[in-house]
């Protein structure tokens, strides 16, 4: 049984190592996707700004205020669209600036701190596994695998102790 446990343990370590090696490549692809959406969002805001300029308004805020005061429902919906686009723009800009960090651990933290769930899922759907032999990928794989194995071992010890406590016979 111990032999089988050792094999499973090593296979789990290898799987975690290979999976963690994919992280730098995934972050790079995700960053490109977020930057593309930011550029599209900026283009849309530019068109709205052009509409505001055509109406002799100085900002998008004035345009949305004017559209919200309109009696037509399409104007109010357009104001909501402009506001949502501005909020999305700020969120995407914060994500891009956080992902543009030089170190991998900072990029991983940005991935956790500023998630764009729809973009992450879309990136994951198009992501293809590959073996990246860069130093950052190897280091990420090694550190992540060691960390996850340490957590697994701690959990195994915890459950093993609890099992011994509950299986102990107090009458002996």
N, C-alpha and C positions, 0 to 999 in steps of 0.2 A: 504494500500500500504506500509505503514511504517513497519507493522508487517511482510510482505513478504520480504521486504528489510532486516530486521533483521535476518530472517531465512537464507536467501541466504548469508548474510555476515558471519554468524556463520559456515555454511557449507563450505564456501570458506576458512575460517580460519582452520577448521579441515582438509580439503583436503591438504592445504599447509603444515600443521603440519605433517601429515602422509608422504607426499612426501619428506619433508626435513629430516625426520627421516631415510630415506633410504640412504642418502648421505654417512655416514661413511661406511656402508656395501658395497656400490658401489665403493667407493675409495679403499677399501681393495681388492675387486675382481679385479679392474682395475690395482692396483699395482702388484698383482700376475701375471696378464697377461703381463704387461710390463716387469717384471723381467724374465718371461719365454722367451719372445722374445729377451731380451738382452742376455740370456744364449745361445739361438740358434744362435744369431748373433756372439757371441764370438767363438762358435764352428766353424762357417764358416770362420771367420777370422783366427782361428788357422790352419785350413786346407790350407788357402792361404799362411800363414806364413811358413808352412811346404813345400809348393811348392817353396817358395823363398829360403828356406834353402837348398832344393835339388839342386837348380840352383846356389848355392854358393853366394846368394845375402843376404845382411845384413838386409834389411827392405822391407816392402810391397811397399814403395814408389819407391824403385829401381825396383821392379818387375813390377809395373804399368808403369813406364817409359820405361822399356825394351819392354813390351807388346804393348805399344802405338807406338813404333818405328817399330814394325813388319809390314810386308807387308800383312799379313793375316787379314781378317776382324774379324775372330773369336778371334784372340789375342787382337784386339782393343776392342771388345765387352767384353772380359774378364777383361781388364783393367778398363773399365767403371763400370763393376759389382763390382770389388774390391773397386773402389773409392766410389761408392754408398753405399756399405756395411760399409765402414769406416765412412761415414757421418751418416748413420743410427745408427751405434754403438754409436757415440758421442751424438746424439740426445736422444737415449734411456737411455744412462748413465746419462745424465743431468736430464731426467724425473725421473728416479729411485732415484737419490740422492735427488731431490726436494721432492719426495713423502715420503721419509724416515724420515720426520720430526715428532717430538713427539706430536705436538698439531694439532687438527683438522682444525683450521683456516689456519694453514700453509699448510696443505695438500690440502685444498680447493683452496688456492692461487696457489699451484703448479699445480693443475688440470687446472686452468685457464691460468697460465703462460707458462706451458710446455705441451701443448696438443699433443696427438698422435691420430688424428681424426679416423683413421681406427681402432685402438685398442679400442677407446672409443665406437664406434658404435658396434664393435663385443662384447664388454663387455655388452653394453646395450641390445643387442639381447639375450644374455644368462642370463641376470640378472633376478632374481625372487624376487618379492616384499615379504617382511617379516617384521614383527614388531620386531625391535631390541630394547630391553629394557635396553640398556646400558646408563650410564649417559651422555656419549658424544652424543648418538643418540637423547635422550630426549632434551638435551640442544640445539643441532643443530636444531631440529624440532621447539622448542619454539622460539628461536632467529630468525630463518628464517621466520617463520610464522608471528611473530610480525613485522619484517622488511618489509615483502611483504604487510602486511595489512596497514602499515603506508604509503607505497608508493601508494597503491590503494586509500586510503583516501585522500591523497594529490592530486592525479589525479582527483578524484571525485570532490573535492572542486574547483580545477582549472576549470574544465569543467562546473561546476554549476555556477561559477562567470561569465564565458564567455557567458553562455546561458542567464543569467540575463542581461548582457550588451546588447546583441543583441535583446532581447525581450522587452527591455524598450521602451516605447512610448514617444518620445520627445515632443509631442504636448500636453501632460497632464499638 
